[in-house]
Amino acid sequence: MSSNGHHVFVGTARGSSKYQFVCSCGARGWQSNSYTSAQQMGKEHIRKRQAK
């Protein structure tokens, strides 16, 4: 996922089997049991950055 210079990657959290998004700006999402949930958090992060 990417928009306005923000590139979001969803993968497993460091040292965990849970998922989280990591953005090129350094933002990280909460750890989630669901890949889809982590992906949605990443999309929400991008949407909020576009609104500013």
CORMOJO-V524773 format. One record per pair of residues at least 24 apart in sequence whose C-alpha atoms are under 8 Angstrom apart, sorted by the first residue. I is the first residue (numbers start at 1). J is the second residue. Records with the same first field share a line. If there is no record, write none. Layout:
I: J ; J
This chain:
1: 42 ; 43
2: 46
3: 46
4: 50
6: 46
8: 42
9: 42
10: 35 ; 38 ; 39 ; 42
11: 35
